[in-house]
Amino acid sequence: MRSIFSAFMLMAATGVATASTVTLELPGNAPVERNAVSYQCGDRAVKAEYINTDGNSLAVLTLGDETVVFVSVLSASGAKYAGQQFVWWTKGDNTDLYDLTKGEDAPPVLSCEAVK
């Protein structure tokens, strides 16, 4: 049996949202764990869904009208994800969003805290 990740991406087309489904099939019997978390980032809200299974982790973030799919990458501490030009780095209830186009040493474009 295979483990399956499903990520649902919303795309705006002429002002009407449509849904696309992406399915990844991975070998093995590991269960898929899904966890939705809402974050407050100053005056901006960000929703994240974390999808984890046997050594693979995704984060699907809703950033305003845009949905970005992130994959986990090596981190010295916390959980670090990369998607498009962004890095989403979580440490406990706090997380930072970096835009790599701003430069390697640029501060985060968003600093967030999980809403409980």
N, CA, C and O atoms as CSV, one atom per row, in Angstrom:
chain,resi,resn,atom,element,x,y,z
A,1,MET,N,N,0.840,-1.175,0.000
A,1,MET,CA,C,0.000,0.000,0.000
A,1,MET,C,C,0.887,1.240,0.000
A,1,MET,O,O,1.991,1.223,0.545
A,2,ARG,N,N,0.407,2.294,-0.603
A,2,ARG,CA,C,1.196,3.512,-0.699
A,2,ARG,C,C,0.617,4.608,0.177
A,2,ARG,O,O,-0.596,4.695,0.364
A,3,SER,N,N,1.501,5.447,0.714
A,3,SER,CA,C,1.053,6.633,1.444
A,3,SER,C,C,0.734,7.697,0.410
A,3,SER,O,O,1.430,7.814,-0.598
A,4,ILE,N,N,-0.295,8.458,0.649
A,4,ILE,CA,C,-0.701,9.469,-0.325
A,4,ILE,C,C,-0.760,10.832,0.340
A,4,ILE,O,O,-1.355,10.992,1.406
A,5,PHE,N,N,-0.129,11.824,-0.311
A,5,PHE,CA,C,-0.229,13.220,0.088
A,5,PHE,C,C,-1.211,13.858,-0.881
A,5,PHE,O,O,-1.142,13.588,-2.080
A,6,SER,N,N,-2.098,14.671,-0.414
A,6,SER,CA,C,-2.945,15.465,-1.309
A,6,SER,C,C,-2.831,16.906,-0.884
A,6,SER,O,O,-3.029,17.232,0.287
A,7,ALA,N,N,-2.521,17.754,-1.806
A,7,ALA,CA,C,-2.455,19.191,-1.532
A,7,ALA,C,C,-3.456,19.874,-2.443
A,7,ALA,O,O,-3.463,19.631,-3.650
A,8,PHE,N,N,-4.290,20.714,-1.888
A,8,PHE,CA,C,-5.295,21.403,-2.673
A,8,PHE,C,C,-4.851,22.842,-2.856
A,8,PHE,O,O,-4.634,23.571,-1.888
A,9,MET,N,N,-4.722,23.231,-4.096
A,9,MET,CA,C,-4.228,24.560,-4.413
A,9,MET,C,C,-5.352,25.381,-5.038
A,9,MET,O,O,-6.013,24.926,-5.972
A,10,LEU,N,N,-5.565,26.571,-4.533
A,10,LEU,CA,C,-6.557,27.466,-5.106
A,10,LEU,C,C,-5.874,28.424,-6.052
A,10,LEU,O,O,-4.822,28.985,-5.746
A,11,MET,N,N,-6.492,28.605,-7.216
A,11,MET,CA,C,-5.934,29.535,-8.187
A,11,MET,C,C,-7.037,30.489,-8.625
A,11,MET,O,O,-8.161,30.062,-8.888
A,12,ALA,N,N,-6.726,31.761,-8.704
A,12,ALA,CA,C,-7.709,32.736,-9.154
A,12,ALA,C,C,-7.659,32.836,-10.677
A,12,ALA,O,O,-6.593,32.999,-11.272
A,13,ALA,N,N,-8.816,32.736,-11.281
A,13,ALA,CA,C,-8.916,32.864,-12.735
A,13,ALA,C,C,-10.119,33.757,-13.018
A,13,ALA,O,O,-11.256,33.389,-12.720
A,14,THR,N,N,-9.870,34.906,-13.581
A,14,THR,CA,C,-10.907,35.896,-13.875
A,14,THR,C,C,-11.823,36.150,-12.680
A,14,THR,O,O,-13.039,36.274,-12.831
A,15,GLY,N,N,-11.224,36.225,-11.493
A,15,GLY,CA,C,-11.978,36.551,-10.298
A,15,GLY,C,C,-12.739,35.389,-9.681
A,15,GLY,O,O,-13.377,35.564,-8.643
A,16,VAL,N,N,-12.692,34.212,-10.285
A,16,VAL,CA,C,-13.392,33.046,-9.754
A,16,VAL,C,C,-12.352,32.025,-9.312
A,16,VAL,O,O,-11.465,31.663,-10.085
A,17,ALA,N,N,-12.458,31.560,-8.067
A,17,ALA,CA,C,-11.497,30.575,-7.558
A,17,ALA,C,C,-11.857,29.194,-8.082
A,17,ALA,O,O,-13.018,28.785,-8.046
A,18,THR,N,N,-10.847,28.481,-8.569
A,18,THR,CA,C,-11.030,27.099,-8.985
A,18,THR,C,C,-10.063,26.255,-8.180
A,18,THR,O,O,-9.046,26.760,-7.706
A,19,ALA,N,N,-10.362,24.990,-8.021
A,19,ALA,CA,C,-9.507,24.111,-7.220
A,19,ALA,C,C,-8.796,23.121,-8.123
A,19,ALA,O,O,-9.384,22.581,-9.060
A,20,SER,N,N,-7.539,22.890,-7.834
A,20,SER,CA,C,-6.751,21.864,-8.499
A,20,SER,C,C,-6.270,20.895,-7.440
A,20,SER,O,O,-5.949,21.300,-6.322
A,21,THR,N,N,-6.219,19.627,-7.780
A,21,THR,CA,C,-5.757,18.616,-6.839
A,21,THR,C,C,-4.451,18.042,-7.342
A,21,THR,O,O,-4.320,17.688,-8.513
A,22,VAL,N,N,-3.478,17.954,-6.433
A,22,VAL,CA,C,-2.191,17.340,-6.724
A,22,VAL,C,C,-2.056,16.146,-5.788
A,22,VAL,O,O,-2.228,16.288,-4.578
A,23,THR,N,N,-1.753,14.979,-6.330
A,23,THR,CA,C,-1.615,13.771,-5.516
A,23,THR,C,C,-0.229,13.188,-5.702
A,23,THR,O,O,0.221,12.986,-6.830
A,24,LEU,N,N,0.455,12.916,-4.587
A,24,LEU,CA,C,1.763,12.259,-4.605
A,24,LEU,C,C,1.606,10.896,-3.961
A,24,LEU,O,O,1.075,10.792,-2.855
A,25,GLU,N,N,2.052,9.861,-4.628
A,25,GLU,CA,C,2.011,8.524,-4.051
A,25,GLU,C,C,3.422,8.118,-3.663
A,25,GLU,O,O,4.348,8.175,-4.472
A,26,LEU,N,N,3.571,7.702,-2.393
A,26,LEU,CA,C,4.869,7.305,-1.874
A,26,LEU,C,C,4.800,5.840,-1.450
A,26,LEU,O,O,3.780,5.404,-0.918
A,27,PRO,N,N,5.866,5.075,-1.675
A,27,PRO,CA,C,5.847,3.670,-1.258
A,27,PRO,C,C,5.814,3.556,0.266
A,27,PRO,O,O,6.297,4.439,0.975
A,28,GLY,N,N,5.247,2.475,0.752
A,28,GLY,CA,C,5.219,2.220,2.191
A,28,GLY,C,C,3.823,2.328,2.761
A,28,GLY,O,O,2.872,2.682,2.065
A,29,ASN,N,N,3.719,2.019,4.033
A,29,ASN,CA,C,2.432,2.017,4.730
A,29,ASN,C,C,2.319,3.100,5.787
A,29,ASN,O,O,1.409,3.051,6.615
A,30,ALA,N,N,3.209,4.069,5.785
A,30,ALA,CA,C,3.199,5.095,6.824
A,30,ALA,C,C,1.913,5.911,6.763
A,30,ALA,O,O,1.459,6.276,5.679
A,31,PRO,N,N,1.331,6.195,7.915
A,31,PRO,CA,C,0.120,7.017,7.929
A,31,PRO,C,C,0.443,8.472,7.570
A,31,PRO,O,O,1.554,8.953,7.791
A,32,VAL,N,N,-0.542,9.143,7.021
A,32,VAL,CA,C,-0.403,10.563,6.697
A,32,VAL,C,C,-1.028,11.363,7.827
A,32,VAL,O,O,-2.177,11.134,8.202
A,33,GLU,N,N,-0.259,12.309,8.370
A,33,GLU,CA,C,-0.757,13.189,9.425
A,33,GLU,C,C,-0.954,14.582,8.841
A,33,GLU,O,O,-0.085,15.105,8.144
A,34,ARG,N,N,-2.102,15.173,9.134
A,34,ARG,CA,C,-2.407,16.527,8.653
A,34,ARG,C,C,-2.715,17.400,9.860
A,34,ARG,O,O,-3.410,16.976,10.784
A,35,ASN,N,N,-2.191,18.628,9.846
A,35,ASN,CA,C,-2.397,19.544,10.958
A,35,ASN,C,C,-2.573,20.949,10.396
A,35,ASN,O,O,-1.671,21.481,9.750
A,36,ALA,N,N,-3.732,21.546,10.642
A,36,ALA,CA,C,-3.990,22.919,10.194
A,36,ALA,C,C,-3.683,23.880,11.336
A,36,ALA,O,O,-4.079,23.652,12.479
A,37,VAL,N,N,-2.969,24.960,11.009
A,37,VAL,CA,C,-2.596,25.966,12.006
A,37,VAL,C,C,-2.860,27.346,11.417
A,37,VAL,O,O,-2.516,27.615,10.266
A,38,SER,N,N,-3.471,28.217,12.213
A,38,SER,CA,C,-3.654,29.615,11.831
A,38,SER,C,C,-2.603,30.448,12.546
A,38,SER,O,O,-2.313,30.224,13.722
A,39,TYR,N,N,-2.038,31.404,11.834
A,39,TYR,CA,C,-1.009,32.283,12.392
A,39,TYR,C,C,-1.457,33.732,12.283
A,39,TYR,O,O,-2.148,34.113,11.338
A,40,GLN,N,N,-1.059,34.528,13.254
A,40,GLN,CA,C,-1.236,35.972,13.182
A,40,GLN,C,C,0.135,36.580,12.946
A,40,GLN,O,O,1.071,36.348,13.712
A,41,CYS,N,N,0.242,37.353,11.892
A,41,CYS,CA,C,1.521,37.942,11.478
A,41,CYS,C,C,1.348,39.451,11.440
A,41,CYS,O,O,1.173,40.034,10.370
A,42,GLY,N,N,1.397,40.082,12.607
A,42,GLY,CA,C,1.080,41.508,12.680
A,42,GLY,C,C,-0.399,41.675,12.366
A,42,GLY,O,O,-1.251,41.114,13.054
A,43,ASP,N,N,-0.707,42.456,11.317
A,43,ASP,CA,C,-2.108,42.654,10.933
A,43,ASP,C,C,-2.557,41.674,9.849
A,43,ASP,O,O,-3.642,41.830,9.288
A,44,ARG,N,N,-1.753,40.689,9.556
A,44,ARG,CA,C,-2.036,39.732,8.489
A,44,ARG,C,C,-2.220,38.324,9.054
A,44,ARG,O,O,-1.480,37.908,9.945
A,45,ALA,N,N,-3.201,37.596,8.540
A,45,ALA,CA,C,-3.440,36.210,8.949
A,45,ALA,C,C,-2.897,35.272,7.876
A,45,ALA,O,O,-3.035,35.536,6.682
A,46,VAL,N,N,-2.286,34.186,8.309
A,46,VAL,CA,C,-1.760,33.162,7.406
A,46,VAL,C,C,-2.267,31.815,7.887
A,46,VAL,O,O,-2.211,31.513,9.079
A,47,LYS,N,N,-2.764,31.003,6.955
A,47,LYS,CA,C,-3.198,29.647,7.284
A,47,LYS,C,C,-2.190,28.668,6.714
A,47,LYS,O,O,-1.733,28.818,5.581
A,48,ALA,N,N,-1.847,27.660,7.512
A,48,ALA,CA,C,-0.895,26.637,7.075
A,48,ALA,C,C,-1.491,25.266,7.338
A,48,ALA,O,O,-2.137,25.045,8.363
A,49,GLU,N,N,-1.274,24.357,6.417
A,49,GLU,CA,C,-1.608,22.957,6.646
A,49,GLU,C,C,-0.320,22.171,6.500
A,49,GLU,O,O,0.344,22.231,5.465
A,50,TYR,N,N,0.025,21.433,7.544
A,50,TYR,CA,C,1.227,20.612,7.544
A,50,TYR,C,C,0.812,19.176,7.233
A,50,TYR,O,O,-0.101,18.637,7.860
A,51,ILE,N,N,1.488,18.562,6.263
A,51,ILE,CA,C,1.192,17.203,5.824
A,51,ILE,C,C,2.471,16.401,5.979
A,51,ILE,O,O,3.472,16.685,5.321
A,52,ASN,N,N,2.439,15.386,6.860
A,52,ASN,CA,C,3.652,14.629,7.196
A,52,ASN,C,C,3.427,13.137,7.028
A,52,ASN,O,O,2.355,12.619,7.339
A,53,THR,N,N,4.446,12.454,6.536
A,53,THR,CA,C,4.469,10.999,6.480
A,53,THR,C,C,5.912,10.548,6.395
A,53,THR,O,O,6.749,11.254,5.833
A,54,ASP,N,N,6.207,9.421,6.928
A,54,ASP,CA,C,7.484,8.725,6.861
A,54,ASP,C,C,8.635,9.473,6.160
A,54,ASP,O,O,9.025,9.121,5.046
A,55,GLY,N,N,9.165,10.495,6.820
A,55,GLY,CA,C,10.338,11.195,6.304
A,55,GLY,C,C,10.053,12.284,5.288
A,55,GLY,O,O,10.989,12.914,4.797
A,56,ASN,N,N,8.803,12.526,4.958
A,56,ASN,CA,C,8.435,13.577,4.012
A,56,ASN,C,C,7.462,14.529,4.679
A,56,ASN,O,O,6.527,14.107,5.359
A,57,SER,N,N,7.693,15.829,4.474
A,57,SER,CA,C,6.824,16.836,5.083
A,57,SER,C,C,6.574,17.964,4.106
A,57,SER,O,O,7.484,18.429,3.419
A,58,LEU,N,N,5.321,18.397,4.055
A,58,LEU,CA,C,4.911,19.539,3.246
A,58,LEU,C,C,4.228,20.551,4.142
A,58,LEU,O,O,3.671,20.200,5.182
A,59,ALA,N,N,4.275,21.798,3.735
A,59,ALA,CA,C,3.473,22.852,4.341
A,59,ALA,C,C,2.782,23.560,3.185
A,59,ALA,O,O,3.433,23.978,2.227
A,60,VAL,N,N,1.458,23.694,3.276
A,60,VAL,CA,C,0.680,24.403,2.262
A,60,VAL,C,C,0.180,25.671,2.926
A,60,VAL,O,O,-0.613,25.612,3.866
A,61,LEU,N,N,0.642,26.827,2.438
A,61,LEU,CA,C,0.313,28.106,3.060
A,61,LEU,C,C,-0.611,28.916,2.181
A,61,LEU,O,O,-0.453,28.964,0.961
A,62,THR,N,N,-1.585,29.556,2.821
A,62,THR,CA,C,-2.432,30.516,2.147
A,62,THR,C,C,-1.933,31.891,2.556
A,62,THR,O,O,-2.060,32.302,3.709
A,63,LEU,N,N,-1.364,32.589,1.588
A,63,LEU,CA,C,-0.806,33.930,1.801
A,63,LEU,C,C,-1.678,34.911,1.022
A,63,LEU,O,O,-1.418,35.179,-0.151
A,64,GLY,N,N,-2.696,35.439,1.662
A,64,GLY,CA,C,-3.643,36.307,0.956
A,64,GLY,C,C,-4.406,35.487,-0.071
A,64,GLY,O,O,-5.073,34.513,0.278
A,65,ASP,N,N,-4.311,35.879,-1.341
A,65,ASP,CA,C,-4.989,35.167,-2.427
A,65,ASP,C,C,-4.122,34.073,-3.034
A,65,ASP,O,O,-4.562,33.373,-3.946
A,66,GLU,N,N,-2.906,33.916,-2.546
A,66,GLU,CA,C,-1.955,32.965,-3.127
A,66,GLU,C,C,-1.784,31.748,-2.222
A,66,GLU,O,O,-1.744,31.872,-0.998
A,67,THR,N,N,-1.684,30.575,-2.838
A,67,THR,CA,C,-1.380,29.348,-2.115
A,67,THR,C,C,-0.009,28.872,-2.564
A,67,THR,O,O,0.256,28.761,-3.761
A,68,VAL,N,N,0.870,28.587,-1.594
A,68,VAL,CA,C,2.237,28.144,-1.892
A,68,VAL,C,C,2.468,26.809,-1.201
A,68,VAL,O,O,2.156,26.649,-0.021
A,69,VAL,N,N,3.020,25.847,-1.949
A,69,VAL,CA,C,3.353,24.538,-1.400
A,69,VAL,C,C,4.847,24.532,-1.079
A,69,VAL,O,O,5.678,24.833,-1.936
A,70,PHE,N,N,5.176,24.187,0.167
A,70,PHE,CA,C,6.546,24.142,0.652
A,70,PHE,C,C,6.927,22.697,0.943
A,70,PHE,O,O,6.065,21.892,1.297
A,71,VAL,N,N,8.195,22.358,0.800
A,71,VAL,CA,C,8.714,21.045,1.169
A,71,VAL,C,C,9.765,21.248,2.257
A,71,VAL,O,O,10.479,22.250,2.254
A,72,SER,N,N,9.858,20.302,3.183
A,72,SER,CA,C,10.821,20.444,4.278
A,72,SER,C,C,12.245,20.326,3.758
A,72,SER,O,O,12.534,19.561,2.837
A,73,VAL,N,N,13.126,21.106,4.376
A,73,VAL,CA,C,14.558,21.093,4.060
A,73,VAL,C,C,15.337,21.027,5.376
A,73,VAL,O,O,14.779,21.265,6.447
A,74,LEU,N,N,16.611,20.707,5.289
A,74,LEU,CA,C,17.467,20.567,6.464
A,74,LEU,C,C,17.495,21.851,7.284
A,74,LEU,O,O,17.609,22.949,6.740
A,75,SER,N,N,17.390,21.693,8.599
A,75,SER,CA,C,17.380,22.827,9.515
A,75,SER,C,C,18.177,22.478,10.766
A,75,SER,O,O,18.117,21.347,11.250
A,76,ALA,N,N,18.926,23.456,11.290
A,76,ALA,CA,C,19.665,23.249,12.530
A,76,ALA,C,C,18.713,23.187,13.722
A,76,ALA,O,O,18.961,22.456,14.680
A,77,SER,N,N,17.610,23.966,13.659
A,77,SER,CA,C,16.608,23.934,14.719
A,77,SER,C,C,15.256,24.289,14.119
A,77,SER,O,O,15.182,25.004,13.119
A,78,GLY,N,N,14.194,23.792,14.725
A,78,GLY,CA,C,12.863,24.042,14.214
A,78,GLY,C,C,12.605,23.246,12.949
A,78,GLY,O,O,13.350,22.321,12.622
A,79,ALA,N,N,11.553,23.608,12.244
A,79,ALA,CA,C,11.209,22.978,10.963
A,79,ALA,C,C,11.295,24.043,9.884
A,79,ALA,O,O,10.715,25.120,10.017
A,80,LYS,N,N,12.009,23.744,8.830
A,80,LYS,CA,C,12.251,24.704,7.762
A,80,LYS,C,C,11.694,24.138,6.463
A,80,LYS,O,O,11.924,22.976,6.128
A,81,TYR,N,N,10.955,24.976,5.733
A,81,TYR,CA,C,10.322,24.578,4.485
A,81,TYR,C,C,10.680,25.591,3.401
A,81,TYR,O,O,10.843,26.777,3.687
A,82,ALA,N,N,10.802,25.130,2.163
A,82,ALA,CA,C,11.097,26.011,1.034
A,82,ALA,C,C,10.044,25.818,-0.049
A,82,ALA,O,O,9.662,24.690,-0.359
A,83,GLY,N,N,9.578,26.924,-0.622
A,83,GLY,CA,C,8.609,26.896,-1.710
A,83,GLY,C,C,8.687,28.187,-2.489
A,83,GLY,O,O,8.705,29.273,-1.909
A,84,GLN,N,N,8.734,28.068,-3.829
A,84,GLN,CA,C,8.928,29.222,-4.702
A,84,GLN,C,C,10.153,29.994,-4.219
A,84,GLN,O,O,11.212,29.396,-4.031
A,85,GLN,N,N,10.037,31.305,-4.013
A,85,GLN,CA,C,11.192,32.081,-3.543
A,85,GLN,C,C,11.182,32.248,-2.030
A,85,GLN,O,O,11.940,33.056,-1.492
A,86,PHE,N,N,10.320,31.485,-1.327
A,86,PHE,CA,C,10.133,31.676,0.100
A,86,PHE,C,C,10.731,30.559,0.948
A,86,PHE,O,O,10.887,29.424,0.496
A,87,VAL,N,N,11.064,30.914,2.199
A,87,VAL,CA,C,11.422,29.955,3.241
A,87,VAL,C,C,10.487,30.223,4.415
A,87,VAL,O,O,10.343,31.365,4.850
A,88,TRP,N,N,9.855,29.172,4.926
A,88,TRP,CA,C,8.943,29.222,6.079
A,88,TRP,C,C,9.629,28.438,7.183
A,88,TRP,O,O,9.793,27.223,7.071
A,89,TRP,N,N,10.034,29.122,8.252
A,89,TRP,CA,C,10.846,28.501,9.299
A,89,TRP,C,C,10.108,28.576,10.619
A,89,TRP,O,O,9.934,29.659,11.178
A,90,THR,N,N,9.671,27.423,11.123
A,90,THR,CA,C,8.902,27.384,12.364
A,90,THR,C,C,9.781,26.936,13.518
A,90,THR,O,O,10.649,26.076,13.371
A,91,LYS,N,N,9.530,27.547,14.679
A,91,LYS,CA,C,10.198,27.180,15.927
A,91,LYS,C,C,9.158,27.307,17.024
A,91,LYS,O,O,8.859,28.410,17.481
A,92,GLY,N,N,8.602,26.167,17.452
A,92,GLY,CA,C,7.517,26.197,18.435
A,92,GLY,C,C,6.292,26.846,17.827
A,92,GLY,O,O,5.869,26.478,16.731
A,93,ASP,N,N,5.712,27.822,18.539
A,93,ASP,CA,C,4.524,28.528,18.046
A,93,ASP,C,C,4.864,29.716,17.155
A,93,ASP,O,O,3.965,30.384,16.642
A,94,ASN,N,N,6.152,29.985,16.968
A,94,ASN,CA,C,6.580,31.132,16.171
A,94,ASN,C,C,7.109,30.676,14.822
A,94,ASN,O,O,7.660,29.583,14.689
A,95,THR,N,N,6.934,31.522,13.837
A,95,THR,CA,C,7.444,31.215,12.508
A,95,THR,C,C,7.801,32.502,11.781
A,95,THR,O,O,7.242,33.564,12.055
A,96,ASP,N,N,8.730,32.390,10.861
A,96,ASP,CA,C,9.144,33.520,10.037
A,96,ASP,C,C,9.049,33.123,8.572
A,96,ASP,O,O,9.339,31.985,8.205
A,97,LEU,N,N,8.640,34.074,7.740
A,97,LEU,CA,C,8.608,33.890,6.299
A,97,LEU,C,C,9.680,34.772,5.691
A,97,LEU,O,O,9.672,35.989,5.872
A,98,TYR,N,N,10.599,34.158,4.972
A,98,TYR,CA,C,11.682,34.874,4.302
A,98,TYR,C,C,11.443,34.859,2.805
A,98,TYR,O,O,10.962,33.867,2.257
A,99,ASP,N,N,11.775,35.950,2.145
A,99,ASP,CA,C,11.736,36.046,0.690
A,99,ASP,C,C,13.183,36.060,0.217
A,99,ASP,O,O,13.899,37.039,0.423
A,100,LEU,N,N,13.614,34.965,-0.422
A,100,LEU,CA,C,15.018,34.828,-0.818
A,100,LEU,C,C,15.444,35.843,-1.864
A,100,LEU,O,O,16.640,36.072,-2.043
A,101,THR,N,N,14.487,36.463,-2.564
A,101,THR,CA,C,14.852,37.486,-3.546
A,101,THR,C,C,15.309,38.774,-2.869
A,101,THR,O,O,15.862,39.653,-3.529
A,102,LYS,N,N,15.085,38.895,-1.569
A,102,LYS,CA,C,15.503,40.087,-0.810
A,102,LYS,C,C,16.958,40.006,-0.358
A,102,LYS,O,O,17.500,40.981,0.163
A,103,GLY,N,N,17.596,38.849,-0.553
A,103,GLY,CA,C,18.991,38.683,-0.147
A,103,GLY,C,C,19.118,37.683,0.985
A,103,GLY,O,O,18.189,37.485,1.769
A,104,GLU,N,N,20.276,37.058,1.058
A,104,GLU,CA,C,20.531,35.984,2.024
A,104,GLU,C,C,20.405,36.428,3.471
A,104,GLU,O,O,19.943,35.657,4.312
A,105,ASP,N,N,20.804,37.652,3.778
A,105,ASP,CA,C,20.788,38.135,5.163
A,105,ASP,C,C,19.607,39.059,5.462
A,105,ASP,O,O,19.593,39.726,6.497
A,106,ALA,N,N,18.621,39.105,4.571
A,106,ALA,CA,C,17.471,39.993,4.776
A,106,ALA,C,C,16.612,39.496,5.933
A,106,ALA,O,O,16.519,38.290,6.161
A,107,PRO,N,N,15.986,40.412,6.662
A,107,PRO,CA,C,15.093,40.008,7.751
A,107,PRO,C,C,13.841,39.344,7.171
A,107,PRO,O,O,13.575,39.467,5.976
A,108,PRO,N,N,13.077,38.646,8.006
A,108,PRO,CA,C,11.849,38.017,7.505
A,108,PRO,C,C,10.857,39.067,7.006
A,108,PRO,O,O,10.797,40.182,7.525
A,109,VAL,N,N,10.077,38.686,5.985
A,109,VAL,CA,C,9.023,39.584,5.503
A,109,VAL,C,C,7.786,39.478,6.389
A,109,VAL,O,O,6.967,40.396,6.429
A,110,LEU,N,N,7.651,38.354,7.103
A,110,LEU,CA,C,6.583,38.181,8.087
A,110,LEU,C,C,7.144,37.428,9.290
A,110,LEU,O,O,7.916,36.482,9.137
A,111,SER,N,N,6.752,37.853,10.474
A,111,SER,CA,C,7.026,37.102,11.704
A,111,SER,C,C,5.660,36.825,12.317
A,111,SER,O,O,4.848,37.731,12.500
A,112,CYS,N,N,5.422,35.544,12.631
A,112,CYS,CA,C,4.070,35.111,12.996
A,112,CYS,C,C,4.057,34.320,14.286
A,112,CYS,O,O,5.072,33.776,14.721
A,113,GLU,N,N,2.867,34.269,14.893
A,113,GLU,CA,C,2.646,33.443,16.079
A,113,GLU,C,C,1.364,32.634,15.867
A,113,GLU,O,O,0.361,33.156,15.380
A,114,ALA,N,N,1.413,31.358,16.239
A,114,ALA,CA,C,0.240,30.491,16.104
A,114,ALA,C,C,-0.898,31.024,16.949
A,114,ALA,O,O,-0.688,31.459,18.081
A,115,VAL,N,N,-2.112,30.990,16.398
A,115,VAL,CA,C,-3.314,31.410,17.106
A,115,VAL,C,C,-3.881,30.182,17.796
A,115,VAL,O,O,-4.115,29.158,17.155
A,116,LYS,N,N,-4.101,30.281,19.090
A,116,LYS,CA,C,-4.612,29.131,19.851
A,116,LYS,C,C,-6.066,29.255,20.111
A,116,LYS,O,O,-6.658,28.377,20.738
